[in-house]
Amino acid sequence: MVKPALKYSILCGVFLIGLFFISINFGSNPLLDSRHFWFDLGVYFLFIFFAGKEHKDFRNGGFLHFWQGITIGFIVFIPAVLLFEGTLYLTLNVDSDLMEAYREGARALLKQNEEFYMEELGEAALKERYDAISDMTPAQLIQMTFRNKLFSAFLITPVVAIILRKKPK
């Protein structure tokens, strides 16, 4: 169960890294763009699905229990996310402009929705958010993206496990 899942995990991590750099080259900020949440879901779905399918068809006689699908999903996405986050860490340390681009993009996004925040949260909370963006460190950004990527992977893993599930009769 572990060997095919790790193979797909490395491929998934490389794919996430490639998607990150392609997005940057096309002028998008993958750390802010909400479309990347959907891309992440799709990427996790594909790699977890194919890892589970390989285990089910070639190593488990055509059967896959739900718990096996969940386990395979965890084995696929946790190392993939760690690989991505390691690359993000190196990238943020090499290219300090990326952190500043994140801050500028986050401020612009906040400014775009400023009316909403003023009405719902008040001026003090809005200022607090601006200050939090200015004070954000690369470590905090990495931690935030780590949580976001794990969250999206946790969402899709049970779906794949249910799709692939087949019990012996």
C-alpha positions in Angstrom: 0.0 0.0 0.0 2.8 2.4 0.9 5.0 2.0 -2.2 2.6 3.1 -4.9 1.2 5.8 -2.6 4.7 7.3 -2.1 5.3 7.2 -5.9 2.2 9.2 -6.5 3.0 11.4 -3.5 6.3 12.6 -5.0 4.6 13.1 -8.4 1.8 15.1 -6.7 4.3 17.3 -4.9 6.3 18.0 -8.1 3.0 18.8 -9.8 2.0 21.2 -7.1 5.4 22.9 -7.3 5.2 23.1 -11.1 1.7 24.6 -10.8 3.0 27.2 -8.3 5.8 28.3 -10.6 3.7 28.3 -13.7 1.1 30.5 -11.9 3.9 33.0 -10.9 5.2 33.1 -14.5 1.7 33.9 -15.7 1.4 36.8 -13.3 -0.9 35.2 -10.8 -0.1 35.0 -7.1 -0.8 31.4 -6.2 -0.6 32.2 -2.5 -3.6 34.6 -2.8 -5.6 33.3 -5.7 -8.6 31.3 -4.5 -8.6 29.4 -7.8 -5.6 27.5 -6.5 -7.8 25.9 -3.9 -9.8 24.3 -6.7 -6.7 23.3 -8.6 -5.3 21.7 -5.4 -8.6 19.7 -5.0 -8.3 18.5 -8.5 -4.6 17.6 -8.2 -5.2 15.7 -4.9 -8.2 13.9 -6.4 -6.2 12.7 -9.4 -3.1 11.5 -7.5 -5.0 9.9 -4.6 -7.4 8.2 -7.1 -4.6 6.7 -9.2 -2.6 5.6 -6.1 -5.8 3.9 -4.7 -6.7 2.4 -8.1 -3.2 1.0 -8.5 -3.4 -0.6 -5.0 -6.9 -1.9 -5.6 -6.3 -3.4 -9.0 -2.7 -4.6 -8.8 -2.0 -5.3 -5.2 -5.3 -6.1 -3.5 -7.2 -8.3 -5.9 -9.7 -5.7 -7.0 -10.9 -4.8 -3.5 -10.3 -1.6 -1.4 -11.8 -0.9 1.9 -12.7 2.7 2.9 -9.9 2.8 5.6 -7.4 1.7 2.9 -8.5 4.6 0.7 -8.1 7.0 3.5 -4.7 5.6 4.4 -3.5 5.8 0.8 -4.8 9.4 0.6 -2.9 10.4 3.7 0.3 8.7 2.4 -0.1 10.6 -0.9 -1.0 14.1 0.3 1.1 14.5 3.5 4.5 14.0 1.8 3.3 16.0 -1.3 2.4 19.0 0.9 5.6 18.7 2.8 7.6 18.7 -0.5 5.6 21.7 -1.7 6.1 23.6 1.6 9.9 22.8 1.6 10.1 24.3 -1.9 8.0 27.3 -0.8 10.4 27.8 2.1 13.5 27.8 -0.2 11.7 30.0 -2.7 10.8 32.6 0.0 14.3 32.6 1.3 15.9 33.0 -2.2 13.3 35.5 -3.7 12.3 38.1 -1.1 10.2 39.8 -3.7 7.7 36.9 -3.5 6.9 37.8 0.1 6.5 41.4 -0.7 4.2 40.5 -3.7 2.1 38.5 -1.3 1.8 41.5 1.1 0.9 43.9 -1.7 -1.7 41.4 -3.1 -3.2 40.8 0.3 -3.4 44.6 1.0 -5.1 45.1 -2.4 -7.6 42.3 -1.7 -8.3 43.9 1.7 -8.7 47.3 0.1 -11.1 45.9 -2.5 -13.4 44.6 0.2 -12.8 47.5 2.6 -16.4 48.6 2.8 -17.6 45.2 3.8 -14.9 44.9 6.6 -15.7 48.4 7.8 -19.4 47.6 8.1 -19.0 44.1 9.6 -15.9 44.4 11.7 -15.2 48.1 12.3 -12.3 50.3 11.6 -10.1 48.9 14.4 -10.4 45.3 13.1 -9.6 46.5 9.6 -6.5 48.3 10.8 -5.6 45.1 12.7 -5.8 43.1 9.5 -3.6 45.6 7.6 -1.0 45.5 10.4 -1.1 41.6 10.4 -0.4 41.6 6.7 2.5 44.0 7.1 3.9 42.0 10.0 3.5 38.6 8.4 6.8 36.6 8.2 7.7 33.9 5.7 7.3 31.3 8.4 3.7 32.4 9.0 2.9 32.4 5.3 4.3 28.9 5.0 2.3 27.8 8.0 -0.9 29.3 6.5 -0.4 27.6 3.1 0.4 24.3 4.9 -2.9 24.5 6.7 -4.8 25.4 3.5 -3.3 22.6 1.5 -3.9 20.0 4.2 -7.5 21.3 4.5 -8.2 20.8 0.8 -6.5 17.3 0.9 -8.6 16.3 3.9 -11.7 17.3 2.0 -11.1 15.3 -1.1 -9.6 12.1 0.5 -12.9 10.6 1.8 -14.5 11.3 -1.6 -11.9 9.3 -3.4 -12.0 6.5 -0.8 -15.8 6.2 -1.2 -15.5 6.2 -5.1 -12.8 3.4 -5.0 -14.3 1.4 -2.1 -15.2 -2.2 -3.0 -15.5 -4.9 -0.3 -15.3 -8.6 -0.9 -18.7 -10.4 -0.6 
